[in-house]
Amino acid sequence: MMKFKFIVTLAVLFSSICVPGVSALSKKTPFYEIKVYHFENANQEDLIDDYLKNAFLPAMNRKGIMNVGVFKPVNNNSSEDKRIYVLVPFKSTRQFTDIAEQLAKDAMYNENGKAYLEASYNKSPYKRMESIFIKAFSQMPSMELPALKNELSERVYELRSYEGPTEKMYLRKVEMFNTGGEISLFKRLGFNAVFYGSVIAGSRMPNLMYMTTFENMAARDEHWNAFRVDAEWKKLSAMEYYKNTVSKNDTILLTPANYSQI
């Protein structure tokens, strides 16, 4: 655990040097963990859902960590790699690195999550689990809840990741979002962003990620169509300085679990 804390601390300090406009010591800049569960069957899915709904989310709320999101890809049932995404906001790296020890001491958490936490080696609740640690962009230093009026079950959440070909080119894409004006463009067009941030610990780097929300798939398509023809975007994307800053773009369309807090 101490080694892991040291690695995360180094990653945060490095990001403060490499990401323009983001201070590692700023209390206004939170962090996010995206935890991804990879599973194979309905039994594992039910076990993960039960654990998250009845043990993990309530325990996080008791620790003062609110608005935890749980999402599943829209094509989850037909996918070979079935996944559940959990988005957790943290106020600091210390809060992130200490949470596992705090949960281990939480009697209610351990009781309510017993089936998951004490699963046998041959009845694992998942195939594999991964963690992505993200630092918020300076132009959106805190999570924002979607300003949507419809039911959770009707909404579409879009999680995007932009990998850069080199660290230098990646930083230009980060700059494009912050001082370049891409975040303000998304806001003007009503994309209902939940967060934007730099991945500072994960398997795919350099990388930035962000999440936007829509009332339904038709609204999602309408927003992107408006974005593509927007004069400000055309001007921004035509700038030579920002060209070739993304080597790979992953787009994951998600639906929130019925117990998600976002």
C-alpha positions in Angstrom: 0.0 0.0 0.0 2.8 2.4 0.9 4.5 1.7 -2.5 1.2 2.4 -4.3 0.7 5.7 -2.4 4.2 6.7 -3.4 3.6 5.9 -7.1 0.3 7.9 -7.1 2.0 10.9 -5.4 4.8 10.9 -8.0 2.2 10.7 -10.8 0.3 13.7 -9.4 3.5 15.8 -9.0 4.6 14.9 -12.6 1.1 15.9 -13.9 1.4 19.3 -12.2 4.6 19.9 -14.3 3.3 18.4 -17.6 -0.3 19.6 -17.7 -0.7 23.3 -18.4 -2.9 25.3 -16.0 -3.3 22.4 -13.5 -1.8 22.7 -10.0 -1.2 19.5 -8.0 -1.7 21.4 -4.8 -4.9 23.1 -5.6 -7.8 22.1 -3.4 -10.2 23.2 -6.1 -8.9 20.4 -8.4 -10.4 17.0 -7.5 -9.5 13.6 -8.8 -11.6 10.8 -10.2 -11.2 7.0 -10.3 -12.8 5.0 -13.0 -13.0 1.4 -11.8 -13.9 -1.0 -14.6 -15.2 -4.5 -13.8 -14.8 -7.1 -16.7 -17.1 -10.0 -16.2 -18.4 -13.0 -18.1 -21.9 -14.0 -17.0 -25.2 -12.9 -15.3 -24.2 -14.3 -11.9 -21.1 -12.2 -11.8 -23.1 -9.1 -12.9 -25.7 -9.7 -10.2 -22.9 -10.1 -7.6 -21.2 -6.9 -8.6 -24.5 -4.9 -8.8 -25.5 -6.2 -5.3 -22.1 -5.2 -3.9 -22.1 -1.7 -5.4 -25.7 -0.9 -4.6 -25.8 -2.2 -1.0 -22.2 -2.0 0.2 -19.9 0.1 -1.8 -22.0 3.2 -2.6 -23.5 3.5 0.9 -20.1 3.1 2.4 -18.6 5.8 0.2 -21.4 8.1 1.1 -20.8 7.5 4.8 -17.2 8.6 4.1 -18.4 11.8 2.6 -17.8 10.7 -1.0 -21.0 11.5 -2.9 -22.3 11.3 -6.4 -20.8 7.9 -7.3 -21.8 6.9 -10.8 -22.3 3.3 -12.1 -22.7 2.6 -15.8 -22.9 -0.2 -18.3 -22.2 -0.1 -22.0 -25.3 0.0 -24.2 -24.2 -3.2 -25.9 -23.2 -5.0 -22.8 -25.4 -8.1 -23.2 -24.1 -8.9 -26.6 -20.4 -8.0 -25.9 -17.8 -10.6 -25.3 -16.1 -8.2 -22.8 -19.0 -7.3 -20.5 -18.2 -4.3 -18.3 -19.4 -2.2 -15.4 -17.9 1.3 -15.0 -17.8 3.0 -11.6 -16.9 6.7 -11.4 -15.8 7.9 -8.0 -14.9 11.6 -7.2 -12.1 12.2 -4.7 -11.1 15.5 -3.1 -7.4 14.5 -2.8 -5.0 11.8 -3.5 -4.9 11.1 0.2 -8.6 10.4 0.2 -8.1 8.0 -2.7 -5.2 6.1 -1.2 -6.8 5.8 2.2 -10.2 4.6 1.2 -9.4 0.9 1.0 -8.2 0.9 4.6 -11.2 2.8 5.7 -13.6 0.4 4.0 -11.8 -2.6 5.6 -12.7 -1.1 9.0 -16.4 -0.4 8.1 -18.4 -3.2 9.7 -21.6 -2.4 7.7 -19.7 -2.4 4.5 -18.1 -5.8 5.2 -21.5 -7.3 6.2 -23.5 -5.9 3.3 -20.8 -6.8 0.8 -20.0 -10.2 2.2 -21.0 -12.3 -0.8 -18.7 -10.2 -3.1 -15.8 -9.6 -0.6 -15.6 -13.2 0.5 -16.2 -14.9 -2.8 -14.1 -18.1 -3.4 -11.3 -18.3 -5.8 -13.3 -20.5 -8.2 -16.4 -18.3 -8.1 -14.8 -14.9 -8.6 -17.3 -11.9 -9.0 -15.4 -10.7 -12.1 -12.9 -11.8 -14.7 -10.6 -8.8 -14.1 -10.8 -5.3 -12.6 -8.9 -2.2 -13.6 -8.5 1.3 -12.2 -7.9 4.6 -14.0 -6.9 7.6 -11.9 -7.7 11.0 -13.4 -6.9 14.6 -12.5 -9.6 17.2 -13.4 -8.8 19.9 -16.0 -8.4 23.4 -14.8 -11.4 24.7 -16.8 -13.7 22.3 -15.0 -12.1 21.6 -11.6 -15.1 19.8 -10.1 -17.7 17.3 -11.1 -21.0 18.6 -12.4 -24.3 16.7 -12.3 -26.3 16.6 -15.5 -29.0 19.2 -15.9 -31.4 16.6 -17.3 -35.1 16.2 -16.3 -35.8 12.7 -17.6 -35.4 9.3 -15.9 -32.0 7.7 -15.5 -33.0 4.7 -17.6 -33.7 6.9 -20.6 -30.3 8.7 -20.6 -27.2 8.1 -22.6 -23.8 8.8 -21.1 -20.7 9.1 -23.4 -17.3 8.3 -22.0 -14.5 9.4 -24.4 -10.7 8.9 -24.2 -8.2 10.6 -26.4 -4.7 9.1 -26.5 -1.8 11.2 -27.8 1.0 10.0 -30.1 3.6 11.6 -27.8 3.5 13.5 -24.5 4.1 16.8 -26.3 1.3 16.3 -28.7 -1.0 15.1 -26.0 -0.4 18.2 -23.9 -1.5 20.3 -26.9 -4.8 18.4 -26.9 -5.2 19.1 -23.2 -4.5 22.8 -23.9 -7.1 22.7 -26.7 -9.7 21.8 -24.1 -8.6 24.3 -21.5 -7.2 27.5 -22.9 -8.1 26.6 -26.5 -11.8 26.8 -25.7 -13.1 23.3 -26.4 -14.6 22.9 -22.9 -16.5 26.2 -23.3 -17.7 25.1 -26.7 -19.1 21.9 -25.3 -20.8 23.9 -22.5 -22.3 26.4 -25.0 -23.8 23.5 -27.0 -25.3 21.9 -23.9 -23.3 18.6 -23.7 -23.9 18.3 -20.0 -20.3 17.3 -19.2 -19.7 15.4 -15.9 -15.9 15.8 -15.9 -12.8 16.4 -18.0 -9.4 15.2 -16.9 -5.9 13.9 -17.6 -5.2 10.2 -16.9 -2.3 10.2 -14.4 -2.3 6.5 -13.7 -3.6 3.9 -16.0 -2.7 1.3 -18.7 -3.2 3.7 -21.7 -1.2 6.9 -21.6 -0.8 9.7 -22.4 -4.5 10.0 -22.3 -7.4 12.3 -21.4 -10.9 11.3 -20.7 -14.3 13.1 -20.3 -17.9 12.2 -19.9 -21.0 14.0 -21.4 -24.7 13.2 -21.0 -27.8 13.3 -23.1 -31.5 12.6 -22.6 -31.5 9.9 -25.2 -29.6 8.6 -28.3 -31.4 11.0 -30.6 -30.4 14.0 -28.5 -26.8 12.7 -28.4 -26.7 12.5 -32.2 -28.2 16.0 -32.5 -25.6 17.5 -30.2 -22.7 16.0 -32.1 -24.2 17.1 -35.5 -24.4 20.7 -34.1 -20.8 20.4 -32.8 -19.4 19.3 -36.1 -20.8 22.3 -38.1 -20.2 24.9 -35.4 -18.1 27.8 -36.7 -16.0 27.9 -33.5 -15.1 24.2 -33.8 -14.3 24.5 -37.4 -11.9 27.3 -36.6 -10.3 25.5 -33.7 -9.9 22.2 -35.4 -8.3 23.8 -38.5 -5.5 25.3 -36.4 -2.2 23.7 -37.4 -1.0 23.8 -33.7 -3.8 21.3 -32.7 -3.6 18.9 -35.6 -2.5 15.3 -35.1 -2.8 15.5 -31.3 -4.9 12.4 -31.0 -3.7 9.0 -32.1 -6.6 6.9 -30.8 -10.1 7.9 -29.8 -12.3 5.5 -27.9 -16.0 6.3 -27.5 -18.1 4.3 -25.1 -21.9 4.8 -24.9 -23.3 4.0 -21.4 -26.5 3.7 -19.6 -26.6 4.4 -15.8 -27.5 1.6 -13.4 -30.8 2.1 -11.6 -28.9 2.8 -8.4 -26.3 5.2 -9.9 -26.0 8.5 -8.1 -25.2 10.4 -11.3 
